[in-house]
Amino acid sequence: MKRLLLSLTLAIALLCAFGARRACADDYREYLGKPMPDFSVSLPGGGRFTLSEELKTKKAVLVNFWATWCGPCLSEFPLMEEAYGLYKDEVAFIALSTEPEDSPEVLRAFAKENGLSFPLASDGEAGLSALFTDSGIPTTLLVDRFGNIALIEVGAQSRLDAFTNAFELLCGDGYIKTVPLRGFPGVKSRVAAPDDGLLAAAAGDPPFRLTSSSDPFVWPFLPGQSDRGSCLTASNTGLLSTVSEVLIEIDAREGDAFAFDAFLHTEEYYEKLVLSVNGQKIRSFSGKTEWFSYAAVLKPGKNTVSLRYDKTIVYNMPEPDPAEKVWLRAFRLLSGEEAESALQSFPAFDFAPVTALDIKNPTAREVRLTAPDGSDTLYALYGQNTRSYILNDIVIFLQASISDAYDPDDVFLTESSTYTLFTPYTFQNRTLYLPVNRPQDGGLTSTLITLYNTVDYRIANLLVFENEQAADAFTERIRQRGYEAAWTYLDEQEQANARPLPQSASYSVTFTDPSGNPVPGCIVNFCTDEMCVPVQADENGVAVFEGAPYEYHLQVIRVPAGYVLKGNLEGTAPLYGGEIAFTVERLK
């Protein structure tokens, strides 16, 4: 699993975006293309900033919502300062702090300490953050020359050209009406697209046409060489916030399918190869793979297939990976039984009835975070699908599942204690084994486990506290942010009888033949979602494993000469340890 290089505390994570480029939540889209409310705020050094006055002389206004305690906000300020230096004659800047304690004196000192020349002010006077920061800060708005909102973006930007490309558009002479943007423009392509003949040859000379996008922000696929010969390779490898695309135009008959081979060495989830047919997304692929084949059904008549290598989701801003690869080859049109066989070879995702996160530890005690009136208003910080537990174990046994309301390719799970990322194909309908890292300084542990959908919003959350003191400390931090909150056990009487989980457990697997005689030399795997440990049975036919208590998946992987792997040779170990028996058949 990839380790995310996040550095936010749980309290900051409540109100501050994860330091990444994030698309705005869909409910913000209602403001795009519509007038920005006029506002006026006092500047710490004197004077006022008024939106309508700025638009009399400027072609655009950047409004940034932030706070002095928000690390990601601070990380993008140097880029904003550089962009301000380049465009201050055409674009007005105002950074509005959402923190009530960021007084004029604090803001003046902050600007001096960080070398910022663009205006800072408190949002308290304008109150705009109530409209635009529900999903976190930093949040940036761009208001165009017509006074309309052209962009709303949640999360810190990691590139200067994220700002300058947007300013080029808004300040250009050809900007004659409001253009609502669905994000900061990406990086312009610096690579010329190859002609159609070179594309087709590299893809295996298919009987259909291959082209490149005419969009300057979409990079082309280029002819290249792989370990299997000629291929198409994405030209945006080693770059962030970019997209490469090859377009395939196909005339198809009923039942035809488009197929291709691919090889990926990419950052899991954040870098995706996306397959679409006629504008409909079919599937996305990421991570490190061997060569694989995939096929998608076509409609009768003309079809446009897109293969895009999308790198516009950026969280930890990694250094370019020199081994990053996206290779495509063997484009082909399948018909008849060949098409039917290829399409049936890809199993559908196994959805659960509901999207949920739950803890299976017997010692977990569910708690409820409430406001003084007993309501769950605190959950508005996370969403309604939130549960909280007190759990003092060395592992969290997490049950995670998603419903068909969400695209599994666009869902992932993070756990803040170890900053681990899981894709749905890892966690679907299974229990995850999550080790809990205890702080070295003896501090109190609070772990946030979250399911995200396309990095837009949280669709399910779990808060796990090490003990009651950790829950107390958490609610105190919330109160310091202006929320009245407390916690209570959900069902104290029922939970009080929970059996404590030991630090370690002993598991004993016995192997016998149908007559009850021991079978030495058998090997059984003890597996979690993270690893498998093979254990060999001794001369008495017993395999003993000592480890953290867990419902290990057991799988017999080898039997001695004269016996055969046949029948039910898989099972689940009891959580608290114990004995499991397998019967091994003799070879006839």
C-alpha positions as CSV (number, residue, x, y, z in Angstrom):
1,M,0.0,0.0,0.0
2,K,1.1,3.5,-0.7
3,R,2.0,5.7,2.3
4,L,0.5,9.1,2.0
5,L,2.8,11.9,3.1
6,L,0.2,13.8,4.9
7,S,1.1,15.9,8.0
8,L,-2.2,17.1,9.3
9,T,-3.6,16.6,12.8
10,L,-7.1,15.3,13.2
11,A,-8.3,18.6,14.5
12,I,-7.0,20.4,11.5
13,A,-8.4,17.8,9.2
14,L,-11.9,18.7,10.4
15,L,-11.7,22.2,8.8
16,C,-8.8,22.1,6.5
17,A,-8.4,20.2,3.2
18,F,-5.8,17.5,3.0
19,G,-3.2,19.8,1.3
20,A,-4.2,18.6,-2.1
21,R,-5.9,19.6,-5.3
22,R,-9.5,18.7,-4.8
23,A,-12.5,19.1,-7.1
24,C,-15.3,21.2,-5.5
25,A,-18.3,19.4,-4.1
26,D,-21.2,19.3,-6.5
27,D,-23.3,21.5,-4.3
28,Y,-20.9,24.4,-5.0
29,R,-21.6,24.2,-8.7
30,E,-24.8,26.1,-8.2
31,Y,-22.6,29.3,-7.7
32,L,-20.5,28.8,-10.9
33,G,-21.3,31.3,-13.6
34,K,-23.4,33.4,-11.2
35,P,-22.7,36.8,-9.7
36,M,-20.4,36.9,-6.7
37,P,-21.9,38.8,-3.8
38,D,-20.3,42.2,-3.5
39,F,-18.3,42.6,-0.3
40,S,-16.0,45.1,1.4
41,V,-13.4,44.4,4.2
42,S,-11.0,46.4,6.2
43,L,-7.3,45.8,5.4
44,P,-4.9,45.4,8.4
45,G,-2.6,48.2,7.0
46,G,-5.5,50.6,6.5
47,G,-8.0,51.1,3.7
48,R,-10.6,48.8,2.3
49,F,-10.9,46.1,-0.3
50,T,-14.3,46.3,-2.1
51,L,-15.0,43.8,-4.9
52,S,-17.1,46.1,-7.1
53,E,-14.4,48.8,-6.9
54,E,-11.6,46.3,-7.8
55,L,-13.6,45.2,-10.9
56,K,-13.6,48.7,-12.2
57,T,-9.9,48.5,-13.0
58,K,-9.1,44.8,-12.9
59,K,-10.0,41.9,-15.3
60,A,-10.4,39.3,-12.5
61,V,-10.4,38.9,-8.7
62,L,-8.9,36.0,-6.8
63,V,-10.6,35.4,-3.4
64,N,-8.8,32.9,-1.1
65,F,-10.2,31.5,2.2
66,W,-7.6,30.4,4.6
67,A,-6.4,30.5,8.3
68,T,-3.0,30.9,10.0
69,W,-3.3,27.4,11.5
70,C,-3.9,25.7,8.1
71,G,-0.7,24.1,6.8
72,P,-2.0,23.5,3.2
73,C,-3.1,27.1,3.1
74,L,0.4,28.3,3.9
75,S,1.9,25.9,1.4
76,E,0.3,27.6,-1.6
77,F,0.9,31.2,-0.5
78,P,4.4,31.3,-2.1
79,L,2.9,30.4,-5.4
80,M,0.1,32.9,-5.0
81,E,2.7,35.6,-4.1
82,E,4.6,34.8,-7.3
83,A,1.4,34.8,-9.4
84,Y,0.4,38.1,-7.8
85,G,3.8,39.6,-8.8
86,L,3.1,38.6,-12.4
87,Y,-0.6,39.6,-12.7
88,K,-1.3,42.3,-10.1
89,D,-1.9,44.9,-12.8
90,E,-4.8,42.8,-14.2
91,V,-5.9,40.6,-11.3
92,A,-6.8,41.7,-7.7
93,F,-6.0,39.4,-4.8
94,I,-7.7,39.1,-1.4
95,A,-7.0,36.3,1.1
96,L,-9.8,36.2,3.7
97,S,-9.0,34.4,7.0
98,T,-11.8,32.3,8.4
99,E,-10.2,32.2,11.9
100,P,-11.8,34.7,14.3
101,E,-8.6,35.1,16.3
102,D,-6.6,36.2,13.2
103,S,-6.8,39.9,14.2
104,P,-5.3,42.8,12.1
105,E,-2.2,42.6,14.2
106,V,-1.8,38.9,13.6
107,L,-2.4,39.3,9.9
108,R,0.2,42.1,9.6
109,A,2.8,40.0,11.4
110,F,1.9,37.0,9.3
111,A,2.3,38.9,6.0
112,K,5.6,40.3,7.1
113,E,7.0,37.0,8.3
114,N,6.0,35.2,5.1
115,G,6.9,38.0,2.7
116,L,3.4,38.4,1.3
117,S,2.5,41.5,-0.6
118,F,-1.1,40.7,-1.7
119,P,-3.8,41.9,0.7
120,L,-4.9,39.8,3.7
121,A,-8.1,40.5,5.7
122,S,-10.5,38.8,8.1
123,D,-13.7,37.3,6.6
124,G,-15.6,38.1,9.8
125,E,-16.8,41.4,8.3
126,A,-17.9,39.8,5.0
127,G,-19.1,36.4,6.2
128,L,-18.5,34.8,2.8
129,S,-16.9,31.6,4.3
130,A,-20.3,30.4,5.4
131,L,-21.2,30.1,1.7
132,F,-18.0,28.6,0.3
133,T,-15.9,26.7,2.8
134,D,-18.1,23.8,4.0
135,S,-15.7,21.3,2.4
136,G,-12.6,22.9,3.9
137,I,-9.9,25.4,3.4
138,P,-8.0,26.6,1.5
139,T,-10.8,27.4,-1.0
140,T,-10.1,29.7,-3.9
141,L,-12.6,31.6,-6.0
142,L,-12.0,33.4,-9.3
143,V,-14.4,36.3,-10.1
144,D,-14.3,37.4,-13.8
145,R,-14.6,40.8,-15.3
146,F,-18.4,40.5,-15.4
147,G,-18.6,39.9,-11.6
148,N,-19.5,36.2,-12.0
149,I,-17.8,33.3,-10.3
150,A,-15.7,31.5,-12.9
151,L,-14.0,28.9,-10.5
152,I,-14.4,27.4,-7.1
153,E,-11.6,25.1,-6.0
154,V,-11.0,23.5,-2.6
155,G,-7.5,22.5,-1.7
156,A,-3.9,23.9,-2.0
157,Q,-2.4,24.3,-5.4
158,S,1.0,22.9,-6.1
159,R,1.8,24.6,-9.4
160,L,2.3,28.3,-10.4
161,D,0.7,27.7,-13.8
162,A,-2.5,26.6,-12.0
163,F,-3.0,30.3,-11.3
164,T,-1.3,31.8,-14.4
165,N,-3.2,29.5,-16.9
166,A,-6.5,30.6,-15.4
167,F,-5.4,34.3,-15.4
168,E,-4.4,34.0,-19.1
169,L,-8.0,32.8,-19.9
170,L,-9.8,35.4,-17.8
171,C,-7.6,38.3,-18.9
172,G,-7.5,37.5,-22.6
173,D,-9.1,39.7,-25.2
174,G,-11.2,36.7,-26.3
175,Y,-12.9,36.4,-22.9
176,I,-16.3,37.9,-23.9
177,K,-18.6,35.9,-21.6
178,T,-18.3,34.0,-18.4
179,V,-16.6,30.6,-18.7
180,P,-17.3,28.4,-15.7
181,L,-14.2,26.3,-14.9
182,R,-14.4,22.8,-13.3
183,G,-10.9,23.3,-11.8
184,F,-7.7,25.2,-12.4
185,P,-6.5,24.6,-16.0
186,G,-3.8,21.9,-16.2
187,V,-0.3,22.1,-17.7
188,K,-0.2,22.9,-21.4
189,S,1.3,20.3,-23.6
190,R,4.9,20.8,-24.7
191,V,4.8,17.8,-27.0
192,A,3.7,17.8,-30.6
193,A,1.1,15.2,-31.4
194,P,2.2,12.5,-33.9
195,D,0.3,12.0,-37.1
196,D,-2.4,9.4,-37.3
197,G,-0.3,6.9,-39.2
198,L,2.4,6.8,-36.5
199,L,-0.2,6.4,-33.8
200,A,-1.9,3.5,-35.6
201,A,1.4,1.7,-36.3
202,A,2.5,1.9,-32.6
203,A,-0.9,0.6,-31.6
204,G,-0.7,-2.5,-33.9
205,D,-2.1,-1.1,-37.1
206,P,-5.8,-1.6,-36.1
207,P,-8.6,-1.3,-38.7
208,F,-9.8,2.1,-37.3
209,R,-8.6,5.6,-36.9
210,L,-6.5,7.0,-34.0
211,T,-6.2,10.7,-33.3
212,S,-4.9,13.1,-30.6
213,S,-7.0,15.8,-28.9
214,S,-6.8,19.4,-30.2
215,D,-7.0,20.7,-26.6
216,P,-3.7,22.4,-25.7
217,F,-4.1,21.2,-22.1
218,V,-4.4,17.5,-23.2
219,W,-1.0,15.8,-23.9
220,P,-0.8,13.2,-26.7
221,F,0.2,9.6,-26.6
222,L,3.5,9.0,-28.5
223,P,4.9,6.1,-30.4
224,G,7.4,4.2,-28.2
225,Q,9.0,0.9,-27.4
226,S,8.0,-1.5,-24.6
227,D,9.3,-4.9,-23.6
228,R,6.8,-6.3,-26.1
229,G,7.7,-4.1,-29.0
230,S,6.0,-1.0,-30.4
231,C,3.5,0.7,-28.2
232,L,1.9,4.0,-27.4
233,T,3.3,5.8,-24.3
234,A,1.8,8.7,-22.3
235,S,3.8,11.9,-22.8
236,N,2.8,13.4,-19.4
237,T,4.7,10.8,-17.2
238,G,6.9,12.6,-14.7
239,L,4.5,15.6,-14.5
240,L,1.7,16.5,-12.1
241,S,-1.8,17.9,-12.9
242,T,-1.8,16.7,-16.5
243,V,-3.8,14.5,-18.9
244,S,-2.7,12.4,-21.9
245,E,-5.3,11.1,-24.3
246,V,-5.6,9.0,-27.5
247,L,-8.9,9.0,-29.3
248,I,-10.1,6.0,-31.3
249,E,-12.9,6.2,-34.0
250,I,-14.5,2.9,-34.7
251,D,-17.3,1.8,-37.0
252,A,-18.8,-1.3,-35.2
253,R,-21.6,-3.9,-35.7
254,E,-23.9,-5.4,-33.1
255,G,-21.9,-7.2,-30.4
256,D,-18.5,-5.8,-31.4
257,A,-15.9,-4.9,-28.8
258,F,-12.8,-2.7,-28.6
259,A,-9.9,-4.4,-26.9
260,F,-6.4,-3.3,-25.9
261,D,-3.3,-4.4,-23.9
262,A,-1.8,-2.1,-21.2
263,F,1.1,-2.0,-18.8
264,L,1.1,0.4,-15.9
265,H,3.6,1.6,-13.3
266,T,1.7,4.5,-11.6
267,E,0.8,5.9,-8.2
268,E,-2.2,3.9,-7.1
269,Y,-5.5,5.9,-7.3
270,Y,-3.9,9.3,-8.0
271,E,-2.7,8.4,-11.5
272,K,-5.4,6.6,-13.6
273,L,-5.8,5.2,-17.1
274,V,-9.4,5.9,-17.9
275,L,-11.3,4.1,-20.6
276,S,-14.4,5.8,-22.0
277,V,-16.7,4.9,-24.9
278,N,-18.9,7.6,-26.5
279,G,-18.3,9.9,-23.5
280,Q,-19.3,7.2,-20.9
281,K,-16.6,6.1,-18.5
282,I,-16.2,2.3,-18.6
283,R,-13.3,1.6,-16.2
284,S,-10.2,3.1,-14.8
285,F,-6.9,1.4,-13.9
286,S,-4.0,2.4,-11.7
287,G,-1.1,1.1,-9.6
288,K,1.7,-1.3,-10.8
289,T,0.5,-4.0,-13.1
290,E,1.9,-6.6,-15.5
291,W,0.6,-6.6,-19.0
292,F,-3.2,-7.1,-19.1
293,S,-6.0,-7.0,-21.7
294,Y,-9.4,-5.3,-21.4
295,A,-12.4,-5.0,-23.7
296,A,-15.4,-2.7,-23.9
297,V,-18.6,-3.2,-25.8
298,L,-19.4,-0.9,-28.7
299,K,-22.7,0.3,-30.1
300,P,-23.6,-0.4,-33.8
301,G,-22.4,2.4,-35.9
302,K,-19.8,5.1,-35.1
303,N,-18.0,5.0,-31.8
304,T,-15.4,7.3,-30.1
305,V,-13.2,5.5,-27.6
306,S,-11.0,7.5,-25.3
307,L,-8.0,6.3,-23.3
308,R,-6.8,9.0,-21.0
309,Y,-3.9,9.0,-18.5
310,D,-5.3,11.3,-15.8
311,K,-2.9,12.9,-13.2
312,T,-5.1,15.8,-12.1
313,I,-5.7,14.4,-8.6
314,V,-2.6,15.3,-6.4
315,Y,-2.4,14.8,-2.7
316,N,1.2,14.4,-1.5
317,M,2.9,16.0,-4.5
318,P,5.4,13.2,-4.9
319,E,8.7,13.5,-6.7
320,P,8.5,12.3,-10.3
321,D,8.9,8.5,-10.4
322,P,11.6,7.6,-13.0
323,A,9.9,4.2,-13.4
324,E,6.5,5.7,-14.2
325,K,5.1,4.1,-17.3
326,V,1.8,3.8,-19.2
327,W,2.1,1.6,-22.3
328,L,-0.7,0.7,-24.7
329,R,-0.6,-1.7,-27.6
330,A,-2.5,-4.3,-29.6
331,F,-5.6,-2.2,-30.3
332,R,-8.2,-4.5,-32.0
333,L,-11.8,-4.9,-33.0
334,L,-13.4,-8.1,-31.7
335,S,-16.5,-9.7,-33.1
336,G,-18.8,-12.7,-32.5
337,E,-17.7,-15.3,-30.0
338,E,-14.3,-13.6,-29.5
339,A,-15.9,-10.4,-28.4
340,E,-18.4,-12.2,-26.2
341,S,-15.7,-14.2,-24.5
342,A,-13.5,-11.1,-23.9
343,L,-16.4,-9.1,-22.4
344,Q,-17.4,-11.9,-20.0
345,S,-13.9,-12.4,-18.7
346,F,-14.0,-9.2,-16.6
347,P,-16.1,-9.8,-13.4
348,A,-18.3,-7.0,-12.1
349,F,-17.5,-5.3,-8.8
350,D,-19.4,-6.9,-5.9
351,F,-21.4,-4.1,-4.4
352,A,-22.7,-4.2,-0.8
353,P,-26.3,-3.2,0.0
354,V,-25.2,0.0,1.7
355,T,-22.0,2.1,2.0
356,A,-20.7,1.7,5.5
357,L,-17.7,1.6,7.8
358,D,-17.9,-0.6,10.9
359,I,-15.6,-2.0,13.5
360,K,-15.6,-5.7,14.3
361,N,-13.4,-5.6,17.4
362,P,-15.4,-7.1,20.3
363,T,-13.9,-4.6,22.7
364,A,-15.0,-1.5,20.6
365,R,-17.5,0.7,22.4
366,E,-19.5,2.9,20.2
367,V,-19.9,6.5,21.3
368,R,-22.0,9.4,20.1
369,L,-20.7,13.0,19.6
370,T,-23.4,15.5,20.4
371,A,-24.3,19.1,20.9
372,P,-25.7,20.3,24.2
373,D,-29.3,19.8,23.0
374,G,-28.5,16.1,22.3
375,S,-28.5,16.5,18.5
376,D,-25.8,15.2,16.2
377,T,-25.0,18.6,14.7
378,L,-21.2,17.8,15.2
379,Y,-21.5,15.3,12.4
380,A,-22.1,18.1,9.9
381,L,-18.3,18.4,10.0
382,Y,-18.0,15.0,8.5
383,G,-21.3,14.0,7.0
384,Q,-24.2,12.0,8.3
385,N,-22.6,8.6,7.6
386,T,-20.3,8.8,10.6
387,R,-19.7,6.5,13.6
388,S,-17.4,6.9,16.6
389,Y,-15.7,4.3,18.8
390,I,-13.4,4.0,21.8
391,L,-11.0,1.1,21.2
392,N,-7.8,0.3,23.0
393,D,-6.5,-2.6,20.8
394,I,-3.3,-2.9,18.7
395,V,-5.3,-3.4,15.5
396,I,-8.6,-2.2,14.1
397,F,-10.8,-4.9,12.4
398,L,-12.6,-2.7,9.9
399,Q,-15.5,-3.7,7.7
400,A,-15.7,-1.4,4.7
401,S,-18.1,-1.7,1.8
402,I,-19.7,0.5,-0.9
403,S,-23.1,0.4,-2.6
404,D,-23.8,0.8,-6.3
405,A,-24.5,4.5,-5.7
406,Y,-20.8,5.1,-6.2
407,D,-18.3,4.2,-8.9
408,P,-15.8,1.8,-7.3
409,D,-13.0,3.2,-9.4
410,D,-13.5,6.6,-7.9
411,V,-13.6,5.5,-4.2
412,F,-10.8,5.0,-1.8
413,L,-10.2,4.7,1.9
414,T,-7.6,6.4,4.1
415,E,-6.6,5.8,7.7
416,S,-5.0,8.8,9.4
417,S,-2.9,6.9,12.0
418,T,-0.7,5.2,9.4
419,Y,-1.7,7.3,6.4
420,T,-2.6,4.2,4.5
421,L,-4.6,4.2,1.3
422,F,-6.9,1.3,0.2
423,T,-8.8,1.0,-3.1
424,P,-12.2,-0.7,-3.1
425,Y,-10.9,-3.7,-4.8
426,T,-8.8,-4.2,-1.7
427,F,-11.5,-3.7,0.9
428,Q,-14.8,-4.7,-0.7
429,N,-16.9,-7.0,1.5
430,R,-13.9,-8.0,3.7
431,T,-12.5,-7.1,7.0
432,L,-9.3,-5.0,6.9
433,Y,-6.4,-5.5,9.3
434,L,-5.3,-2.0,10.3
435,P,-2.4,-1.7,12.8
436,V,-2.6,1.3,15.1
437,N,0.5,3.4,15.5
438,R,0.9,4.7,19.0
439,P,2.6,8.0,19.4
440,Q,6.1,7.8,20.9
441,D,5.6,10.8,23.2
442,G,2.7,9.1,25.0
443,G,0.1,11.4,23.6
444,L,-3.5,10.5,23.0
445,T,-4.4,8.7,19.8
446,S,-7.4,9.7,17.6
447,T,-7.7,7.9,14.3
448,L,-9.9,9.1,11.4
449,I,-10.9,6.4,8.8
450,T,-12.6,7.8,5.8
451,L,-14.2,6.6,2.5
452,Y,-13.9,9.3,-0.2
453,N,-15.7,9.5,-3.5
454,T,-13.6,11.1,-6.3
455,V,-11.9,13.2,-3.6
456,D,-15.0,15.4,-3.6
457,Y,-16.5,14.5,-0.3
458,R,-16.5,11.9,2.5
459,I,-19.2,9.2,2.0
460,A,-18.5,7.4,5.3
461,N,-16.3,8.1,8.4
462,L,-15.1,6.4,11.5
463,L,-13.6,8.2,14.5
464,V,-11.6,5.8,16.7
465,F,-10.3,7.0,20.1
466,E,-7.6,5.1,22.1
467,N,-9.5,5.7,25.4
468,E,-11.9,8.0,27.2
469,Q,-9.1,10.6,27.7
470,A,-8.5,10.7,23.9
471,A,-12.2,11.3,23.3
472,D,-12.2,14.1,25.9
473,A,-9.1,15.7,24.2
474,F,-10.8,15.5,20.8
475,T,-14.0,17.2,22.0
476,E,-12.0,19.8,23.7
477,R,-10.2,20.6,20.4
478,I,-13.6,20.8,18.7
479,R,-14.8,23.3,21.4
480,Q,-11.7,25.4,20.8
481,R,-12.9,25.7,17.2
482,G,-16.2,27.1,18.3
483,Y,-18.3,24.0,18.4
484,E,-20.1,22.9,21.5
485,A,-19.6,19.1,21.7
486,A,-19.6,16.2,24.1
487,W,-19.5,12.4,23.9
488,T,-21.5,9.6,25.5
489,Y,-21.5,5.8,25.2
490,L,-24.2,4.6,22.8
491,D,-25.1,1.6,24.8
492,E,-23.1,1.4,28.0
493,Q,-24.7,-1.7,29.5
494,E,-24.3,-3.9,26.5
495,Q,-20.7,-2.7,25.8
496,A,-19.6,-3.2,29.4
497,N,-19.6,-6.9,29.0
498,A,-17.3,-6.9,25.9
499,R,-14.4,-9.4,26.2
500,P,-11.0,-7.8,26.2
501,L,-8.7,-8.5,23.2
502,P,-5.3,-10.0,24.2
503,Q,-2.0,-8.6,22.9
504,S,-1.3,-11.9,21.1
505,A,-3.0,-15.2,20.4
506,S,-2.1,-18.8,19.6
507,Y,-3.6,-20.6,16.7
508,S,-3.2,-24.4,16.2
509,V,-4.1,-26.1,12.9
510,T,-4.3,-29.9,13.0
511,F,-4.0,-32.1,9.8
512,T,-5.4,-35.6,9.8
513,D,-6.3,-38.2,7.1
514,P,-9.9,-39.5,6.8
515,S,-9.0,-42.2,9.4
516,G,-7.9,-39.7,11.9
517,N,-4.1,-40.3,11.5
518,P,-1.9,-37.1,11.7
519,V,-0.4,-35.8,8.5
520,P,2.9,-34.0,9.0
521,G,4.5,-31.7,6.5
522,C,1.3,-29.8,5.4
523,I,1.8,-26.0,5.0
524,V,-1.0,-23.6,5.8
525,N,-1.1,-19.8,5.1
526,F,-2.2,-17.4,7.8
527,C,-3.4,-14.4,5.8
528,T,-4.5,-10.8,6.5
529,D,-5.3,-8.3,3.8
530,E,-1.7,-7.1,4.1
531,M,0.3,-10.3,4.2
532,C,0.4,-14.1,4.4
533,V,2.6,-16.3,6.7
534,P,3.1,-19.9,5.8
535,V,3.4,-22.4,8.7
536,Q,4.4,-26.1,8.3
537,A,2.9,-28.8,10.4
538,D,5.2,-30.8,12.7
539,E,5.6,-34.6,13.1
540,N,2.3,-34.6,14.9
541,G,0.5,-32.9,12.0
542,V,0.1,-29.6,14.0
543,A,1.0,-26.2,12.7
544,V,1.2,-23.5,15.4
545,F,1.1,-19.8,14.8
546,E,1.5,-17.0,17.4
547,G,0.4,-13.5,16.4
548,A,-1.8,-10.5,16.9
549,P,-5.4,-11.6,17.4
550,Y,-7.2,-11.6,14.1
551,E,-9.6,-13.6,12.1
552,Y,-6.9,-14.9,9.8
553,H,-7.9,-16.4,6.4
554,L,-6.5,-19.9,6.4
555,Q,-5.5,-21.7,3.2
556,V,-3.7,-25.0,2.9
557,I,-1.1,-24.5,0.1
558,R,0.9,-27.8,0.3
559,V,0.5,-31.4,1.3
560,P,3.1,-34.1,1.5
561,A,3.7,-36.8,-1.1
562,G,0.9,-39.3,-1.2
563,Y,-1.8,-36.8,-0.4
564,V,-3.8,-34.4,-2.6
565,L,-5.1,-30.8,-2.3
566,K,-8.8,-31.6,-2.5
567,G,-12.0,-30.5,-0.7
568,N,-12.5,-27.6,1.6
569,L,-9.0,-26.6,2.6
570,E,-9.8,-23.0,3.5
571,G,-11.2,-21.4,6.6
572,T,-11.2,-18.6,9.1
573,A,-9.2,-18.6,12.4
574,P,-11.1,-17.7,15.6
575,L,-10.4,-14.1,16.7
576,Y,-9.1,-15.0,20.1
577,G,-7.0,-18.0,19.0
578,G,-7.8,-21.7,19.2
579,E,-7.8,-24.9,17.2
580,I,-8.7,-25.5,13.6
581,A,-8.8,-28.9,11.9
582,F,-8.4,-30.0,8.3
583,T,-8.8,-33.4,6.8
584,V,-6.4,-34.2,4.0
585,E,-7.2,-36.9,1.4
586,R,-4.8,-39.6,0.3
587,L,-3.9,-39.9,-3.3
588,K,-5.8,-42.7,-4.9
